[in-house]
Amino acid sequence: MATSKFLQVLWNHPAGPKTIHFWAPTFKWGISIVNISEFSKPPNSVSYPQQTAFAIAGFIGARYCTVITPKNWNLFTINFAMGCTGIYQLARKTRHDYFVDEQTAIASDE
């Protein structure tokens, strides 16, 4: 009984499945899923501009979702995830470009 009440509230929410405010963020998950799938690729294939854009757009979008009416937590979650995956990819790339090369050079001198 409680489950059906929850589903009814979800269905009738202003950002529920009957609206584009539900489906657009749901399909936007594809961007973060692809970015997550690229975690296994070598860091030298990561693009600084692309991942910076992901991170900035994600966090700005997440902030925007907290001030709009009605609150769209699906959109907030995907934007936050997009920002986090962008930051993670930037960290991988930075670690590879600036720290791994130094450690390799130090190891080869010994």
CYANA upper distance limits for C-alpha pairs under 8 A (distance plus 0.5 A):
  1 MET  CA      5 LYS  CA      6.92
  2 ALA  CA      6 PHE  CA      6.70
  3 THR  CA      7 LEU  CA      6.67
  4 SER  CA      8 GLN  CA      6.53
  5 LYS  CA      9 VAL  CA      6.71
  6 PHE  CA     10 LEU  CA      6.64
  7 LEU  CA     11 TRP  CA      6.44
  8 GLN  CA     12 ASN  CA      6.68
  9 VAL  CA     13 HIS  CA      6.48
 10 LEU  CA     16 GLY  CA      6.28
 10 LEU  CA     17 PRO  CA      8.24
 11 TRP  CA     16 GLY  CA      5.81
 11 TRP  CA     17 PRO  CA      6.44
 11 TRP  CA     18 LYS  CA      7.34
 12 ASN  CA     16 GLY  CA      6.63
 12 ASN  CA     18 LYS  CA      8.08
 14 PRO  CA     19 THR  CA      7.82
 14 PRO  CA     21 HIS  CA      8.43
 14 PRO  CA     70 PRO  CA      7.05
 15 ALA  CA     19 THR  CA      6.60
 15 ALA  CA     20 ILE  CA      8.13
 15 ALA  CA     21 HIS  CA      5.46
 15 ALA  CA     22 PHE  CA      5.91
 15 ALA  CA     70 PRO  CA      7.45
 15 ALA  CA     71 LYS  CA      8.25
 15 ALA  CA     72 ASN  CA      6.61
 16 GLY  CA     21 HIS  CA      7.51
 16 GLY  CA     22 PHE  CA      5.88
 17 PRO  CA     21 HIS  CA      8.38
 17 PRO  CA     22 PHE  CA      5.79
 17 PRO  CA     23 TRP  CA      7.21
 18 LYS  CA     22 PHE  CA      7.97
 19 THR  CA     23 TRP  CA      7.43
 20 ILE  CA     24 ALA  CA      6.27
 21 HIS  CA     25 PRO  CA      7.49
 21 HIS  CA     72 ASN  CA      7.98
 22 PHE  CA     26 THR  CA      6.85
 22 PHE  CA     74 ASN  CA      7.59
 22 PHE  CA     75 LEU  CA      8.35
 23 TRP  CA     27 PHE  CA      6.70
 24 ALA  CA     28 LYS  CA      6.66
 25 PRO  CA     29 TRP  CA      7.07
 25 PRO  CA     74 ASN  CA      6.88
 25 PRO  CA     75 LEU  CA      5.57
 25 PRO  CA     78 ILE  CA      7.21
 26 THR  CA     74 ASN  CA      7.78
 26 THR  CA     75 LEU  CA      8.29
 26 THR  CA     78 ILE  CA      8.48
 28 LYS  CA     32 SER  CA      8.04
 28 LYS  CA     78 ILE  CA      7.60
 29 TRP  CA     33 ILE  CA      6.64
 29 TRP  CA     78 ILE  CA      6.53
 30 GLY  CA     34 VAL  CA      6.61
 31 ILE  CA     35 ASN  CA      6.77
 31 ILE  CA     82 MET  CA      8.02
 32 SER  CA     36 ILE  CA      6.52
 32 SER  CA     78 ILE  CA      8.10
 32 SER  CA     81 ALA  CA      7.29
 32 SER  CA     82 MET  CA      5.86
 32 SER  CA     85 THR  CA      7.40
 33 ILE  CA     37 SER  CA      6.66
 34 VAL  CA     38 GLU  CA      6.88
 35 ASN  CA     39 PHE  CA      7.46
 35 ASN  CA     85 THR  CA      7.16
 35 ASN  CA     86 GLY  CA      8.32
 36 ILE  CA     85 THR  CA      7.23
 39 PHE  CA     89 GLN  CA      7.74
 41 LYS  CA     45 SER  CA      7.66
 42 PRO  CA     46 VAL  CA      8.12
 43 PRO  CA     89 GLN  CA      8.37
 43 PRO  CA     92 ARG  CA      6.55
 43 PRO  CA     93 LYS  CA      5.60
 43 PRO  CA     96 HIS  CA      6.90
 44 ASN  CA     93 LYS  CA      7.07
 44 ASN  CA     96 HIS  CA      7.85
 44 ASN  CA     97 ASP  CA      8.25
 46 VAL  CA     51 GLN  CA      8.11
 46 VAL  CA     89 GLN  CA      7.49
 46 VAL  CA     90 LEU  CA      8.26
 46 VAL  CA     93 LYS  CA      6.79
 47 SER  CA     51 GLN  CA      6.64
 48 TYR  CA     52 THR  CA      6.42
 48 TYR  CA     90 LEU  CA      7.06
 48 TYR  CA     93 LYS  CA      8.19
 49 PRO  CA     53 ALA  CA      6.62
 50 GLN  CA     54 PHE  CA      6.78
 51 GLN  CA     55 ALA  CA      6.61
 51 GLN  CA     86 GLY  CA      5.23
 51 GLN  CA     87 ILE  CA      7.67
 51 GLN  CA     89 GLN  CA      7.09
 51 GLN  CA     90 LEU  CA      6.73
 52 THR  CA     56 ILE  CA      6.58
 52 THR  CA     86 GLY  CA      6.93
 52 THR  CA     87 ILE  CA      8.00
 52 THR  CA     90 LEU  CA      7.73
 53 ALA  CA     57 ALA  CA      6.28
 53 ALA  CA     86 GLY  CA      8.31
 54 PHE  CA     58 GLY  CA      6.27
 54 PHE  CA     82 MET  CA      6.60
 54 PHE  CA     83 GLY  CA      6.31
 54 PHE  CA     85 THR  CA      8.34
 54 PHE  CA     86 GLY  CA      5.69
 55 ALA  CA     59 PHE  CA      6.71
 55 ALA  CA     82 MET  CA      6.91
 55 ALA  CA     83 GLY  CA      4.28
 55 ALA  CA     84 CYS  CA      7.05
 55 ALA  CA     85 THR  CA      7.76
 55 ALA  CA     86 GLY  CA      5.02
 55 ALA  CA     87 ILE  CA      6.27
 56 ILE  CA     60 ILE  CA      6.50
 56 ILE  CA     83 GLY  CA      6.95
 57 ALA  CA     61 GLY  CA      6.31
 57 ALA  CA     79 ASN  CA      8.02
 57 ALA  CA     82 MET  CA      8.49
 57 ALA  CA     83 GLY  CA      7.44
 58 GLY  CA     62 ALA  CA      6.57
 58 GLY  CA     78 ILE  CA      8.29
 58 GLY  CA     79 ASN  CA      4.76
 58 GLY  CA     80 PHE  CA      6.02
 58 GLY  CA     81 ALA  CA      7.72
 58 GLY  CA     82 MET  CA      5.53
 58 GLY  CA     83 GLY  CA      4.61
 58 GLY  CA     84 CYS  CA      8.29
 59 PHE  CA     63 ARG  CA      6.69
 59 PHE  CA     79 ASN  CA      6.84
 59 PHE  CA     80 PHE  CA      6.27
 59 PHE  CA     82 MET  CA      8.34
 59 PHE  CA     83 GLY  CA      5.78
 60 ILE  CA     64 TYR  CA      6.72
 61 GLY  CA     65 CYS  CA      6.77
 61 GLY  CA     76 PHE  CA      7.62
 61 GLY  CA     79 ASN  CA      6.16
 61 GLY  CA     80 PHE  CA      8.25
 62 ALA  CA     66 THR  CA      7.32
 62 ALA  CA     75 LEU  CA      7.86
 62 ALA  CA     76 PHE  CA      5.16
 62 ALA  CA     77 THR  CA      7.75
 62 ALA  CA     78 ILE  CA      8.48
 62 ALA  CA     79 ASN  CA      5.57
 62 ALA  CA     80 PHE  CA      5.97
 63 ARG  CA     67 VAL  CA      7.65
 63 ARG  CA     76 PHE  CA      8.15
 64 TYR  CA     68 ILE  CA      6.99
 65 CYS  CA     71 LYS  CA      6.88
 65 CYS  CA     72 ASN  CA      6.64
 65 CYS  CA     73 TRP  CA      7.75
 65 CYS  CA     75 LEU  CA      7.27
 65 CYS  CA     76 PHE  CA      5.85
 66 THR  CA     71 LYS  CA      6.91
 66 THR  CA     72 ASN  CA      8.35
 66 THR  CA     76 PHE  CA      7.84
 67 VAL  CA     71 LYS  CA      7.83
 68 ILE  CA     72 ASN  CA      8.32
 72 ASN  CA     76 PHE  CA      6.83
 73 TRP  CA     77 THR  CA      6.48
 74 ASN  CA     78 ILE  CA      6.90
 75 LEU  CA     79 ASN  CA      6.61
 76 PHE  CA     80 PHE  CA      6.55
 77 THR  CA     81 ALA  CA      6.56
 78 ILE  CA     82 MET  CA      6.52
 79 ASN  CA     83 GLY  CA      6.71
 80 PHE  CA     84 CYS  CA      6.69
 81 ALA  CA     85 THR  CA      6.60
 82 MET  CA     86 GLY  CA      6.67
 83 GLY  CA     87 ILE  CA      6.75
 84 CYS  CA     88 TYR  CA      6.63
 85 THR  CA     89 GLN  CA      6.62
 86 GLY  CA     90 LEU  CA      6.65
 87 ILE  CA     91 ALA  CA      6.62
 88 TYR  CA     92 ARG  CA      6.76
 89 GLN  CA     93 LYS  CA      6.70
 90 LEU  CA     94 THR  CA      6.49
 91 ALA  CA     95 ARG  CA      6.44
 92 ARG  CA     96 HIS  CA      6.63
 93 LYS  CA     97 ASP  CA      6.53
 94 THR  CA     98 TYR  CA      6.27
 94 THR  CA     99 PHE  CA      7.93
 95 ARG  CA     99 PHE  CA      5.53
 95 ARG  CA    100 VAL  CA      6.71
 96 HIS  CA    100 VAL  CA      5.50
 96 HIS  CA    101 ASP  CA      7.35
 97 ASP  CA    101 ASP  CA      6.94
 98 TYR  CA    102 GLU  CA      7.30
 99 PHE  CA    103 GLN  CA      6.88
100 VAL  CA    104 THR  CA      6.65
101 ASP  CA    105 ALA  CA      6.65
102 GLU  CA    106 ILE  CA      6.67
103 GLN  CA    107 ALA  CA      6.58
104 THR  CA    108 SER  CA      6.64
105 ALA  CA    109 ASP  CA      6.84
106 ILE  CA    110 GLU  CA      7.26
